[in-house]
């Protein structure tokens, strides 16, 4: 099950560096997770200061 980034994202980028497979990128002033690349490790969710990353 992949993770997704909700509207609570403030685009701080804390999650992107934590992703071991590079599934997170910036698109249009928000971060997005590529569900096909995500390995559901949860590292991004743990790093998010606004708890904007949830299991999809």
N, C-alpha and C positions, 0 to 999 in steps of 0.2 A: 504494500500500500504506500503510495507516494505521499509526500507532504505538499501543502499548498500555502501560499502567503495571502493573508486576508487584507482587508482595507485598513487594518490597524498598522500596517507597515509605514514607517517614517523614512524609509530608504537610507538607513544609516550604514548599511553594508556589512554589519557585524556577522551576518549569516554566511555571506559569500565566501569568505576566507576559511570558514569552518567546514565547508562541503568537500569531502575527500574525492569526489568524482566530478567536480566542476559543473554541477547541475543548476547552479544559481547564476543568473545574470541580471543586468539592469536593462529595462525596456520601458521607455516613456516615463521616466522619473519614478519608477517603482521596481522592486526586485521580483523576479519570477523564477519558478522552479520548473525545469524540464522534467515532466513526469516519466518520460522514457529513460532518462539518465539516472534519476533519483534511485538510490538503493535503500531508502527508508531507514537510515541509520539514526536519525534524530539529532545529529550534531548541530544542524542549523537551528532547530527549535530550541535547543538548550542555550544557544548563543543569543537568541533574539531578546532584546531588552523590553519589547512591547508585547511579547507573547503573540505575535502576529502569524506565527507559523504553526499550522495544525495538520494532523493527519487527514488526508482526503478520503 
